[in-house]
Amino acid sequence: MLDNALEEFEFVLTNGGAWKSERDLVVHILDEPGWEKVFHRIKMGPGKVVWFGFSQGKPVFLLPGGPPSNHMTFLQLAFSAVKTIAGWREVDLPLIIMQLAETLKEQIDWTQFIHGRLIKSENGQLAFTSTRQKSRLQMMAASDPIVKQPDGWSGYRRVKK
């Protein structure tokens, strides 16, 4: 099926199987001759275990199977690549600067993406608050924006006005 997809389409995007365990068959297939791996595992959470490379000269993304990791690697990596291949001029997701309703946990080892909601702050402005739910799927469903906390930043602090 992978060979057929590579012959028929401009790129291939798979879901799950990016870890490289014995059950991750797609990784093992693309590890064979002809696969040009560009990266495997990046400093991003959720979504650390993602593969990207070329097979038969075409881009191939192996996205993680967990919903939050799959969602984030698609939004942050694959979506821009797909739009570029399709000829779009604007390929980045929209970014806005907003206030925080809470201080976010320090994370300096990798770029962290935090799901949240917009609420009215004490001064009437819209502010970001992280989403806390019983499961990660509920967290994603209850979220509006996503905050990007870049690698190397010690944390975002709530600003009181």
Phi and psi in radians as a Rosetta constraint file:
Dihedral C 1 N 2 CA 2 C 2 CIRCULARHARMONIC -1.129 0.35
Dihedral N 2 CA 2 C 2 N 3 CIRCULARHARMONIC -0.761 0.35
Dihedral C 2 N 3 CA 3 C 3 CIRCULARHARMONIC -1.052 0.35
Dihedral N 3 CA 3 C 3 N 4 CIRCULARHARMONIC -0.738 0.35
Dihedral C 3 N 4 CA 4 C 4 CIRCULARHARMONIC -1.101 0.35
Dihedral N 4 CA 4 C 4 N 5 CIRCULARHARMONIC -0.742 0.35
Dihedral C 4 N 5 CA 5 C 5 CIRCULARHARMONIC -1.104 0.35
Dihedral N 5 CA 5 C 5 N 6 CIRCULARHARMONIC -0.724 0.35
Dihedral C 5 N 6 CA 6 C 6 CIRCULARHARMONIC -1.157 0.35
Dihedral N 6 CA 6 C 6 N 7 CIRCULARHARMONIC -0.549 0.35
Dihedral C 6 N 7 CA 7 C 7 CIRCULARHARMONIC -1.299 0.35
Dihedral N 7 CA 7 C 7 N 8 CIRCULARHARMONIC -0.627 0.35
Dihedral C 7 N 8 CA 8 C 8 CIRCULARHARMONIC -1.582 0.35
Dihedral N 8 CA 8 C 8 N 9 CIRCULARHARMONIC -0.524 0.35
Dihedral C 8 N 9 CA 9 C 9 CIRCULARHARMONIC -2.061 0.35
Dihedral N 9 CA 9 C 9 N 10 CIRCULARHARMONIC 2.876 0.35
Dihedral C 9 N 10 CA 10 C 10 CIRCULARHARMONIC -1.382 0.35
Dihedral N 10 CA 10 C 10 N 11 CIRCULARHARMONIC -0.365 0.35
Dihedral C 10 N 11 CA 11 C 11 CIRCULARHARMONIC -2.739 0.35
Dihedral N 11 CA 11 C 11 N 12 CIRCULARHARMONIC 2.863 0.35
Dihedral C 11 N 12 CA 12 C 12 CIRCULARHARMONIC -2.203 0.35
Dihedral N 12 CA 12 C 12 N 13 CIRCULARHARMONIC 2.396 0.35
Dihedral C 12 N 13 CA 13 C 13 CIRCULARHARMONIC -2.244 0.35
Dihedral N 13 CA 13 C 13 N 14 CIRCULARHARMONIC 2.087 0.35
Dihedral C 13 N 14 CA 14 C 14 CIRCULARHARMONIC -1.987 0.35
Dihedral N 14 CA 14 C 14 N 15 CIRCULARHARMONIC 2.806 0.35
Dihedral C 14 N 15 CA 15 C 15 CIRCULARHARMONIC -2.133 0.35
Dihedral N 15 CA 15 C 15 N 16 CIRCULARHARMONIC 2.016 0.35
Dihedral C 15 N 16 CA 16 C 16 CIRCULARHARMONIC 1.565 0.35
Dihedral N 16 CA 16 C 16 N 17 CIRCULARHARMONIC 2.755 0.35
Dihedral C 16 N 17 CA 17 C 17 CIRCULARHARMONIC 1.511 0.35
Dihedral N 17 CA 17 C 17 N 18 CIRCULARHARMONIC 0.432 0.35
Dihedral C 17 N 18 CA 18 C 18 CIRCULARHARMONIC -1.709 0.35
Dihedral N 18 CA 18 C 18 N 19 CIRCULARHARMONIC -0.060 0.35
Dihedral C 18 N 19 CA 19 C 19 CIRCULARHARMONIC -1.265 0.35
Dihedral N 19 CA 19 C 19 N 20 CIRCULARHARMONIC -0.667 0.35
Dihedral C 19 N 20 CA 20 C 20 CIRCULARHARMONIC 1.580 0.35
Dihedral N 20 CA 20 C 20 N 21 CIRCULARHARMONIC 0.538 0.35
Dihedral C 20 N 21 CA 21 C 21 CIRCULARHARMONIC -1.484 0.35
Dihedral N 21 CA 21 C 21 N 22 CIRCULARHARMONIC 3.075 0.35
Dihedral C 21 N 22 CA 22 C 22 CIRCULARHARMONIC -1.112 0.35
Dihedral N 22 CA 22 C 22 N 23 CIRCULARHARMONIC -0.391 0.35
Dihedral C 22 N 23 CA 23 C 23 CIRCULARHARMONIC -1.566 0.35
Dihedral N 23 CA 23 C 23 N 24 CIRCULARHARMONIC -0.146 0.35
Dihedral C 23 N 24 CA 24 C 24 CIRCULARHARMONIC -1.522 0.35
Dihedral N 24 CA 24 C 24 N 25 CIRCULARHARMONIC 1.441 0.35
Dihedral C 24 N 25 CA 25 C 25 CIRCULARHARMONIC -1.201 0.35
Dihedral N 25 CA 25 C 25 N 26 CIRCULARHARMONIC -0.620 0.35
Dihedral C 25 N 26 CA 26 C 26 CIRCULARHARMONIC -1.106 0.35
Dihedral N 26 CA 26 C 26 N 27 CIRCULARHARMONIC -0.749 0.35
Dihedral C 26 N 27 CA 27 C 27 CIRCULARHARMONIC -1.028 0.35
Dihedral N 27 CA 27 C 27 N 28 CIRCULARHARMONIC -0.757 0.35
Dihedral C 27 N 28 CA 28 C 28 CIRCULARHARMONIC -1.165 0.35
Dihedral N 28 CA 28 C 28 N 29 CIRCULARHARMONIC -0.642 0.35
Dihedral C 28 N 29 CA 29 C 29 CIRCULARHARMONIC -1.129 0.35
Dihedral N 29 CA 29 C 29 N 30 CIRCULARHARMONIC -0.778 0.35
Dihedral C 29 N 30 CA 30 C 30 CIRCULARHARMONIC -1.359 0.35
Dihedral N 30 CA 30 C 30 N 31 CIRCULARHARMONIC -0.157 0.35
Dihedral C 30 N 31 CA 31 C 31 CIRCULARHARMONIC -1.380 0.35
Dihedral N 31 CA 31 C 31 N 32 CIRCULARHARMONIC -0.183 0.35
Dihedral C 31 N 32 CA 32 C 32 CIRCULARHARMONIC -1.298 0.35
Dihedral N 32 CA 32 C 32 N 33 CIRCULARHARMONIC 2.921 0.35
Dihedral C 32 N 33 CA 33 C 33 CIRCULARHARMONIC -0.932 0.35
Dihedral N 33 CA 33 C 33 N 34 CIRCULARHARMONIC 2.464 0.35
Dihedral C 33 N 34 CA 34 C 34 CIRCULARHARMONIC 1.826 0.35
Dihedral N 34 CA 34 C 34 N 35 CIRCULARHARMONIC -0.274 0.35
Dihedral C 34 N 35 CA 35 C 35 CIRCULARHARMONIC -1.604 0.35
Dihedral N 35 CA 35 C 35 N 36 CIRCULARHARMONIC 2.223 0.35
Dihedral C 35 N 36 CA 36 C 36 CIRCULARHARMONIC -1.922 0.35
Dihedral N 36 CA 36 C 36 N 37 CIRCULARHARMONIC 1.727 0.35
Dihedral C 36 N 37 CA 37 C 37 CIRCULARHARMONIC -1.343 0.35
Dihedral N 37 CA 37 C 37 N 38 CIRCULARHARMONIC 2.265 0.35
Dihedral C 37 N 38 CA 38 C 38 CIRCULARHARMONIC -1.667 0.35
Dihedral N 38 CA 38 C 38 N 39 CIRCULARHARMONIC -0.811 0.35
Dihedral C 38 N 39 CA 39 C 39 CIRCULARHARMONIC -2.704 0.35
Dihedral N 39 CA 39 C 39 N 40 CIRCULARHARMONIC 2.744 0.35
Dihedral C 39 N 40 CA 40 C 40 CIRCULARHARMONIC -2.519 0.35
Dihedral N 40 CA 40 C 40 N 41 CIRCULARHARMONIC 2.144 0.35
Dihedral C 40 N 41 CA 41 C 41 CIRCULARHARMONIC 1.275 0.35
Dihedral N 41 CA 41 C 41 N 42 CIRCULARHARMONIC 2.197 0.35
Dihedral C 41 N 42 CA 42 C 42 CIRCULARHARMONIC -2.299 0.35
Dihedral N 42 CA 42 C 42 N 43 CIRCULARHARMONIC 2.901 0.35
Dihedral C 42 N 43 CA 43 C 43 CIRCULARHARMONIC -1.552 0.35
Dihedral N 43 CA 43 C 43 N 44 CIRCULARHARMONIC 1.266 0.35
Dihedral C 43 N 44 CA 44 C 44 CIRCULARHARMONIC -2.566 0.35
Dihedral N 44 CA 44 C 44 N 45 CIRCULARHARMONIC 2.386 0.35
Dihedral C 44 N 45 CA 45 C 45 CIRCULARHARMONIC -2.386 0.35
Dihedral N 45 CA 45 C 45 N 46 CIRCULARHARMONIC 2.390 0.35
Dihedral C 45 N 46 CA 46 C 46 CIRCULARHARMONIC -1.225 0.35
Dihedral N 46 CA 46 C 46 N 47 CIRCULARHARMONIC 2.709 0.35
Dihedral C 46 N 47 CA 47 C 47 CIRCULARHARMONIC 2.019 0.35
Dihedral N 47 CA 47 C 47 N 48 CIRCULARHARMONIC 0.443 0.35
Dihedral C 47 N 48 CA 48 C 48 CIRCULARHARMONIC -1.082 0.35
Dihedral N 48 CA 48 C 48 N 49 CIRCULARHARMONIC -0.655 0.35
Dihedral C 48 N 49 CA 49 C 49 CIRCULARHARMONIC -1.693 0.35
Dihedral N 49 CA 49 C 49 N 50 CIRCULARHARMONIC 1.590 0.35
Dihedral C 49 N 50 CA 50 C 50 CIRCULARHARMONIC -2.369 0.35
Dihedral N 50 CA 50 C 50 N 51 CIRCULARHARMONIC 2.489 0.35
Dihedral C 50 N 51 CA 51 C 51 CIRCULARHARMONIC -1.957 0.35
Dihedral N 51 CA 51 C 51 N 52 CIRCULARHARMONIC 2.561 0.35
Dihedral C 51 N 52 CA 52 C 52 CIRCULARHARMONIC -2.514 0.35
Dihedral N 52 CA 52 C 52 N 53 CIRCULARHARMONIC 2.455 0.35
Dihedral C 52 N 53 CA 53 C 53 CIRCULARHARMONIC -3.045 0.35
Dihedral N 53 CA 53 C 53 N 54 CIRCULARHARMONIC -2.846 0.35
Dihedral C 53 N 54 CA 54 C 54 CIRCULARHARMONIC -2.248 0.35
Dihedral N 54 CA 54 C 54 N 55 CIRCULARHARMONIC 2.489 0.35
Dihedral C 54 N 55 CA 55 C 55 CIRCULARHARMONIC -2.390 0.35
Dihedral N 55 CA 55 C 55 N 56 CIRCULARHARMONIC 2.294 0.35
Dihedral C 55 N 56 CA 56 C 56 CIRCULARHARMONIC 0.950 0.35
Dihedral N 56 CA 56 C 56 N 57 CIRCULARHARMONIC 0.581 0.35
Dihedral C 56 N 57 CA 57 C 57 CIRCULARHARMONIC 1.338 0.35
Dihedral N 57 CA 57 C 57 N 58 CIRCULARHARMONIC 0.122 0.35
Dihedral C 57 N 58 CA 58 C 58 CIRCULARHARMONIC -2.002 0.35
Dihedral N 58 CA 58 C 58 N 59 CIRCULARHARMONIC 2.510 0.35
Dihedral C 58 N 59 CA 59 C 59 CIRCULARHARMONIC -1.172 0.35
Dihedral N 59 CA 59 C 59 N 60 CIRCULARHARMONIC 2.432 0.35
Dihedral C 59 N 60 CA 60 C 60 CIRCULARHARMONIC -2.298 0.35
Dihedral N 60 CA 60 C 60 N 61 CIRCULARHARMONIC 2.195 0.35
Dihedral C 60 N 61 CA 61 C 61 CIRCULARHARMONIC -1.919 0.35
Dihedral N 61 CA 61 C 61 N 62 CIRCULARHARMONIC 2.269 0.35
Dihedral C 61 N 62 CA 62 C 62 CIRCULARHARMONIC -1.945 0.35
Dihedral N 62 CA 62 C 62 N 63 CIRCULARHARMONIC 1.743 0.35
Dihedral C 62 N 63 CA 63 C 63 CIRCULARHARMONIC -1.490 0.35
Dihedral N 63 CA 63 C 63 N 64 CIRCULARHARMONIC 2.634 0.35
Dihedral C 63 N 64 CA 64 C 64 CIRCULARHARMONIC -1.151 0.35
Dihedral N 64 CA 64 C 64 N 65 CIRCULARHARMONIC 2.784 0.35
Dihedral C 64 N 65 CA 65 C 65 CIRCULARHARMONIC -1.490 0.35
Dihedral N 65 CA 65 C 65 N 66 CIRCULARHARMONIC -0.432 0.35
Dihedral C 65 N 66 CA 66 C 66 CIRCULARHARMONIC -1.184 0.35
Dihedral N 66 CA 66 C 66 N 67 CIRCULARHARMONIC 2.336 0.35
Dihedral C 66 N 67 CA 67 C 67 CIRCULARHARMONIC -0.925 0.35
Dihedral N 67 CA 67 C 67 N 68 CIRCULARHARMONIC -0.847 0.35
Dihedral C 67 N 68 CA 68 C 68 CIRCULARHARMONIC -1.113 0.35
Dihedral N 68 CA 68 C 68 N 69 CIRCULARHARMONIC -0.716 0.35
Dihedral C 68 N 69 CA 69 C 69 CIRCULARHARMONIC -1.184 0.35
Dihedral N 69 CA 69 C 69 N 70 CIRCULARHARMONIC -0.729 0.35
Dihedral C 69 N 70 CA 70 C 70 CIRCULARHARMONIC -1.090 0.35
Dihedral N 70 CA 70 C 70 N 71 CIRCULARHARMONIC -0.820 0.35
Dihedral C 70 N 71 CA 71 C 71 CIRCULARHARMONIC -1.026 0.35
Dihedral N 71 CA 71 C 71 N 72 CIRCULARHARMONIC -0.832 0.35
Dihedral C 71 N 72 CA 72 C 72 CIRCULARHARMONIC -1.241 0.35
Dihedral N 72 CA 72 C 72 N 73 CIRCULARHARMONIC -0.726 0.35
Dihedral C 72 N 73 CA 73 C 73 CIRCULARHARMONIC -1.167 0.35
Dihedral N 73 CA 73 C 73 N 74 CIRCULARHARMONIC -0.587 0.35
Dihedral C 73 N 74 CA 74 C 74 CIRCULARHARMONIC -1.134 0.35
Dihedral N 74 CA 74 C 74 N 75 CIRCULARHARMONIC -0.877 0.35
Dihedral C 74 N 75 CA 75 C 75 CIRCULARHARMONIC -1.096 0.35
Dihedral N 75 CA 75 C 75 N 76 CIRCULARHARMONIC -0.771 0.35
Dihedral C 75 N 76 CA 76 C 76 CIRCULARHARMONIC -1.475 0.35
Dihedral N 76 CA 76 C 76 N 77 CIRCULARHARMONIC -0.433 0.35
Dihedral C 76 N 77 CA 77 C 77 CIRCULARHARMONIC -2.128 0.35
Dihedral N 77 CA 77 C 77 N 78 CIRCULARHARMONIC -1.076 0.35
Dihedral C 77 N 78 CA 78 C 78 CIRCULARHARMONIC -1.214 0.35
Dihedral N 78 CA 78 C 78 N 79 CIRCULARHARMONIC -0.702 0.35
Dihedral C 78 N 79 CA 79 C 79 CIRCULARHARMONIC -1.038 0.35
Dihedral N 79 CA 79 C 79 N 80 CIRCULARHARMONIC -0.787 0.35
Dihedral C 79 N 80 CA 80 C 80 CIRCULARHARMONIC -1.111 0.35
Dihedral N 80 CA 80 C 80 N 81 CIRCULARHARMONIC -0.686 0.35
Dihedral C 80 N 81 CA 81 C 81 CIRCULARHARMONIC -1.129 0.35
Dihedral N 81 CA 81 C 81 N 82 CIRCULARHARMONIC -0.754 0.35
Dihedral C 81 N 82 CA 82 C 82 CIRCULARHARMONIC -1.089 0.35
Dihedral N 82 CA 82 C 82 N 83 CIRCULARHARMONIC -0.769 0.35
Dihedral C 82 N 83 CA 83 C 83 CIRCULARHARMONIC -1.140 0.35
Dihedral N 83 CA 83 C 83 N 84 CIRCULARHARMONIC -0.648 0.35
Dihedral C 83 N 84 CA 84 C 84 CIRCULARHARMONIC -1.112 0.35
Dihedral N 84 CA 84 C 84 N 85 CIRCULARHARMONIC -0.807 0.35
Dihedral C 84 N 85 CA 85 C 85 CIRCULARHARMONIC -1.043 0.35
Dihedral N 85 CA 85 C 85 N 86 CIRCULARHARMONIC -0.637 0.35
Dihedral C 85 N 86 CA 86 C 86 CIRCULARHARMONIC -1.352 0.35
Dihedral N 86 CA 86 C 86 N 87 CIRCULARHARMONIC -0.098 0.35
Dihedral C 86 N 87 CA 87 C 87 CIRCULARHARMONIC 1.600 0.35
Dihedral N 87 CA 87 C 87 N 88 CIRCULARHARMONIC 0.215 0.35
Dihedral C 87 N 88 CA 88 C 88 CIRCULARHARMONIC -1.195 0.35
Dihedral N 88 CA 88 C 88 N 89 CIRCULARHARMONIC 2.517 0.35
Dihedral C 88 N 89 CA 89 C 89 CIRCULARHARMONIC -1.458 0.35
Dihedral N 89 CA 89 C 89 N 90 CIRCULARHARMONIC -0.782 0.35
Dihedral C 89 N 90 CA 90 C 90 CIRCULARHARMONIC -1.620 0.35
Dihedral N 90 CA 90 C 90 N 91 CIRCULARHARMONIC 1.944 0.35
Dihedral C 90 N 91 CA 91 C 91 CIRCULARHARMONIC -1.973 0.35
Dihedral N 91 CA 91 C 91 N 92 CIRCULARHARMONIC -0.222 0.35
Dihedral C 91 N 92 CA 92 C 92 CIRCULARHARMONIC -1.470 0.35
Dihedral N 92 CA 92 C 92 N 93 CIRCULARHARMONIC 2.651 0.35
Dihedral C 92 N 93 CA 93 C 93 CIRCULARHARMONIC -1.279 0.35
Dihedral N 93 CA 93 C 93 N 94 CIRCULARHARMONIC 2.645 0.35
Dihedral C 93 N 94 CA 94 C 94 CIRCULARHARMONIC -1.155 0.35
Dihedral N 94 CA 94 C 94 N 95 CIRCULARHARMONIC 2.464 0.35
Dihedral C 94 N 95 CA 95 C 95 CIRCULARHARMONIC -2.097 0.35
Dihedral N 95 CA 95 C 95 N 96 CIRCULARHARMONIC 2.427 0.35
Dihedral C 95 N 96 CA 96 C 96 CIRCULARHARMONIC -2.325 0.35
Dihedral N 96 CA 96 C 96 N 97 CIRCULARHARMONIC 2.676 0.35
Dihedral C 96 N 97 CA 97 C 97 CIRCULARHARMONIC -1.735 0.35
Dihedral N 97 CA 97 C 97 N 98 CIRCULARHARMONIC 2.296 0.35
Dihedral C 97 N 98 CA 98 C 98 CIRCULARHARMONIC -2.450 0.35
Dihedral N 98 CA 98 C 98 N 99 CIRCULARHARMONIC 2.877 0.35
Dihedral C 98 N 99 CA 99 C 99 CIRCULARHARMONIC -1.336 0.35
Dihedral N 99 CA 99 C 99 N 100 CIRCULARHARMONIC 2.788 0.35
Dihedral C 99 N 100 CA 100 C 100 CIRCULARHARMONIC -1.875 0.35
Dihedral N 100 CA 100 C 100 N 101 CIRCULARHARMONIC 2.420 0.35
Dihedral C 100 N 101 CA 101 C 101 CIRCULARHARMONIC -1.545 0.35
Dihedral N 101 CA 101 C 101 N 102 CIRCULARHARMONIC -0.128 0.35
Dihedral C 101 N 102 CA 102 C 102 CIRCULARHARMONIC -2.679 0.35
Dihedral N 102 CA 102 C 102 N 103 CIRCULARHARMONIC 2.797 0.35
Dihedral C 102 N 103 CA 103 C 103 CIRCULARHARMONIC -1.411 0.35
Dihedral N 103 CA 103 C 103 N 104 CIRCULARHARMONIC 2.355 0.35
Dihedral C 103 N 104 CA 104 C 104 CIRCULARHARMONIC -1.603 0.35
Dihedral N 104 CA 104 C 104 N 105 CIRCULARHARMONIC 2.541 0.35
Dihedral C 104 N 105 CA 105 C 105 CIRCULARHARMONIC -1.006 0.35
Dihedral N 105 CA 105 C 105 N 106 CIRCULARHARMONIC 2.438 0.35
Dihedral C 105 N 106 CA 106 C 106 CIRCULARHARMONIC -1.167 0.35
Dihedral N 106 CA 106 C 106 N 107 CIRCULARHARMONIC 2.366 0.35
Dihedral C 106 N 107 CA 107 C 107 CIRCULARHARMONIC -2.626 0.35
Dihedral N 107 CA 107 C 107 N 108 CIRCULARHARMONIC 1.866 0.35
Dihedral C 107 N 108 CA 108 C 108 CIRCULARHARMONIC -1.977 0.35
Dihedral N 108 CA 108 C 108 N 109 CIRCULARHARMONIC -0.058 0.35
Dihedral C 108 N 109 CA 109 C 109 CIRCULARHARMONIC -1.461 0.35
Dihedral N 109 CA 109 C 109 N 110 CIRCULARHARMONIC -0.429 0.35
Dihedral C 109 N 110 CA 110 C 110 CIRCULARHARMONIC -2.739 0.35
Dihedral N 110 CA 110 C 110 N 111 CIRCULARHARMONIC 2.933 0.35
Dihedral C 110 N 111 CA 111 C 111 CIRCULARHARMONIC -1.274 0.35
Dihedral N 111 CA 111 C 111 N 112 CIRCULARHARMONIC 2.216 0.35
Dihedral C 111 N 112 CA 112 C 112 CIRCULARHARMONIC -1.947 0.35
Dihedral N 112 CA 112 C 112 N 113 CIRCULARHARMONIC 2.401 0.35
Dihedral C 112 N 113 CA 113 C 113 CIRCULARHARMONIC -1.975 0.35
Dihedral N 113 CA 113 C 113 N 114 CIRCULARHARMONIC 2.233 0.35
Dihedral C 113 N 114 CA 114 C 114 CIRCULARHARMONIC -2.099 0.35
Dihedral N 114 CA 114 C 114 N 115 CIRCULARHARMONIC 2.097 0.35
Dihedral C 114 N 115 CA 115 C 115 CIRCULARHARMONIC -1.295 0.35
Dihedral N 115 CA 115 C 115 N 116 CIRCULARHARMONIC 2.551 0.35
Dihedral C 115 N 116 CA 116 C 116 CIRCULARHARMONIC -2.829 0.35
Dihedral N 116 CA 116 C 116 N 117 CIRCULARHARMONIC -2.956 0.35
Dihedral C 116 N 117 CA 117 C 117 CIRCULARHARMONIC -2.308 0.35
Dihedral N 117 CA 117 C 117 N 118 CIRCULARHARMONIC 2.809 0.35
Dihedral C 117 N 118 CA 118 C 118 CIRCULARHARMONIC -1.714 0.35
Dihedral N 118 CA 118 C 118 N 119 CIRCULARHARMONIC 2.283 0.35
Dihedral C 118 N 119 CA 119 C 119 CIRCULARHARMONIC -2.280 0.35
Dihedral N 119 CA 119 C 119 N 120 CIRCULARHARMONIC 2.919 0.35
Dihedral C 119 N 120 CA 120 C 120 CIRCULARHARMONIC -1.442 0.35
Dihedral N 120 CA 120 C 120 N 121 CIRCULARHARMONIC 2.249 0.35
Dihedral C 120 N 121 CA 121 C 121 CIRCULARHARMONIC -1.415 0.35
Dihedral N 121 CA 121 C 121 N 122 CIRCULARHARMONIC 3.114 0.35
Dihedral C 121 N 122 CA 122 C 122 CIRCULARHARMONIC -1.032 0.35
Dihedral N 122 CA 122 C 122 N 123 CIRCULARHARMONIC -0.508 0.35
Dihedral C 122 N 123 CA 123 C 123 CIRCULARHARMONIC -1.689 0.35
Dihedral N 123 CA 123 C 123 N 124 CIRCULARHARMONIC 0.205 0.35
Dihedral C 123 N 124 CA 124 C 124 CIRCULARHARMONIC 1.532 0.35
Dihedral N 124 CA 124 C 124 N 125 CIRCULARHARMONIC -0.075 0.35
Dihedral C 124 N 125 CA 125 C 125 CIRCULARHARMONIC -1.441 0.35
Dihedral N 125 CA 125 C 125 N 126 CIRCULARHARMONIC 2.767 0.35
Dihedral C 125 N 126 CA 126 C 126 CIRCULARHARMONIC -1.257 0.35
Dihedral N 126 CA 126 C 126 N 127 CIRCULARHARMONIC 2.425 0.35
Dihedral C 126 N 127 CA 127 C 127 CIRCULARHARMONIC -2.430 0.35
Dihedral N 127 CA 127 C 127 N 128 CIRCULARHARMONIC 2.684 0.35
Dihedral C 127 N 128 CA 128 C 128 CIRCULARHARMONIC -1.579 0.35
Dihedral N 128 CA 128 C 128 N 129 CIRCULARHARMONIC 2.366 0.35
Dihedral C 128 N 129 CA 129 C 129 CIRCULARHARMONIC -2.311 0.35
Dihedral N 129 CA 129 C 129 N 130 CIRCULARHARMONIC 2.419 0.35
Dihedral C 129 N 130 CA 130 C 130 CIRCULARHARMONIC -1.212 0.35
Dihedral N 130 CA 130 C 130 N 131 CIRCULARHARMONIC 2.680 0.35
Dihedral C 130 N 131 CA 131 C 131 CIRCULARHARMONIC -1.610 0.35
Dihedral N 131 CA 131 C 131 N 132 CIRCULARHARMONIC 2.242 0.35
Dihedral C 131 N 132 CA 132 C 132 CIRCULARHARMONIC -2.099 0.35
Dihedral N 132 CA 132 C 132 N 133 CIRCULARHARMONIC 2.025 0.35
Dihedral C 132 N 133 CA 133 C 133 CIRCULARHARMONIC -2.358 0.35
Dihedral N 133 CA 133 C 133 N 134 CIRCULARHARMONIC 2.973 0.35
Dihedral C 133 N 134 CA 134 C 134 CIRCULARHARMONIC -1.171 0.35
Dihedral N 134 CA 134 C 134 N 135 CIRCULARHARMONIC -0.603 0.35
Dihedral C 134 N 135 CA 135 C 135 CIRCULARHARMONIC -2.233 0.35
Dihedral N 135 CA 135 C 135 N 136 CIRCULARHARMONIC 2.820 0.35
Dihedral C 135 N 136 CA 136 C 136 CIRCULARHARMONIC -1.194 0.35
Dihedral N 136 CA 136 C 136 N 137 CIRCULARHARMONIC -0.566 0.35
Dihedral C 136 N 137 CA 137 C 137 CIRCULARHARMONIC -1.155 0.35
Dihedral N 137 CA 137 C 137 N 138 CIRCULARHARMONIC -0.741 0.35
Dihedral C 137 N 138 CA 138 C 138 CIRCULARHARMONIC -1.094 0.35
Dihedral N 138 CA 138 C 138 N 139 CIRCULARHARMONIC -0.681 0.35
Dihedral C 138 N 139 CA 139 C 139 CIRCULARHARMONIC -1.053 0.35
Dihedral N 139 CA 139 C 139 N 140 CIRCULARHARMONIC -0.811 0.35
Dihedral C 139 N 140 CA 140 C 140 CIRCULARHARMONIC -1.110 0.35
Dihedral N 140 CA 140 C 140 N 141 CIRCULARHARMONIC -0.743 0.35
Dihedral C 140 N 141 CA 141 C 141 CIRCULARHARMONIC -1.153 0.35
Dihedral N 141 CA 141 C 141 N 142 CIRCULARHARMONIC -0.545 0.35
Dihedral C 141 N 142 CA 142 C 142 CIRCULARHARMONIC -1.522 0.35
Dihedral N 142 CA 142 C 142 N 143 CIRCULARHARMONIC 0.005 0.35
Dihedral C 142 N 143 CA 143 C 143 CIRCULARHARMONIC -1.675 0.35
Dihedral N 143 CA 143 C 143 N 144 CIRCULARHARMONIC 2.648 0.35
Dihedral C 143 N 144 CA 144 C 144 CIRCULARHARMONIC -1.896 0.35
Dihedral N 144 CA 144 C 144 N 145 CIRCULARHARMONIC -1.395 0.35
Dihedral C 144 N 145 CA 145 C 145 CIRCULARHARMONIC -1.523 0.35
Dihedral N 145 CA 145 C 145 N 146 CIRCULARHARMONIC 2.962 0.35
Dihedral C 145 N 146 CA 146 C 146 CIRCULARHARMONIC -2.219 0.35
Dihedral N 146 CA 146 C 146 N 147 CIRCULARHARMONIC 2.232 0.35
Dihedral C 146 N 147 CA 147 C 147 CIRCULARHARMONIC -1.594 0.35
Dihedral N 147 CA 147 C 147 N 148 CIRCULARHARMONIC 2.360 0.35
Dihedral C 147 N 148 CA 148 C 148 CIRCULARHARMONIC -1.764 0.35
Dihedral N 148 CA 148 C 148 N 149 CIRCULARHARMONIC 2.109 0.35
Dihedral C 148 N 149 CA 149 C 149 CIRCULARHARMONIC -1.929 0.35
Dihedral N 149 CA 149 C 149 N 150 CIRCULARHARMONIC 1.735 0.35
Dihedral C 149 N 150 CA 150 C 150 CIRCULARHARMONIC -1.105 0.35
Dihedral N 150 CA 150 C 150 N 151 CIRCULARHARMONIC 2.666 0.35
Dihedral C 150 N 151 CA 151 C 151 CIRCULARHARMONIC -0.932 0.35
Dihedral N 151 CA 151 C 151 N 152 CIRCULARHARMONIC 2.314 0.35
Dihedral C 151 N 152 CA 152 C 152 CIRCULARHARMONIC 1.646 0.35
Dihedral N 152 CA 152 C 152 N 153 CIRCULARHARMONIC -0.194 0.35
Dihedral C 152 N 153 CA 153 C 153 CIRCULARHARMONIC -1.464 0.35
Dihedral N 153 CA 153 C 153 N 154 CIRCULARHARMONIC 2.372 0.35
Dihedral C 153 N 154 CA 154 C 154 CIRCULARHARMONIC -1.388 0.35
Dihedral N 154 CA 154 C 154 N 155 CIRCULARHARMONIC -0.214 0.35
Dihedral C 154 N 155 CA 155 C 155 CIRCULARHARMONIC 2.504 0.35
Dihedral N 155 CA 155 C 155 N 156 CIRCULARHARMONIC 2.711 0.35
Dihedral C 155 N 156 CA 156 C 156 CIRCULARHARMONIC -1.764 0.35
Dihedral N 156 CA 156 C 156 N 157 CIRCULARHARMONIC 2.375 0.35
Dihedral C 156 N 157 CA 157 C 157 CIRCULARHARMONIC -1.929 0.35
Dihedral N 157 CA 157 C 157 N 158 CIRCULARHARMONIC 2.500 0.35
Dihedral C 157 N 158 CA 158 C 158 CIRCULARHARMONIC -1.135 0.35
Dihedral N 158 CA 158 C 158 N 159 CIRCULARHARMONIC 2.376 0.35
Dihedral C 158 N 159 CA 159 C 159 CIRCULARHARMONIC -1.796 0.35
Dihedral N 159 CA 159 C 159 N 160 CIRCULARHARMONIC 2.120 0.35
Dihedral C 159 N 160 CA 160 C 160 CIRCULARHARMONIC -1.644 0.35
Dihedral N 160 CA 160 C 160 N 161 CIRCULARHARMONIC 2.364 0.35
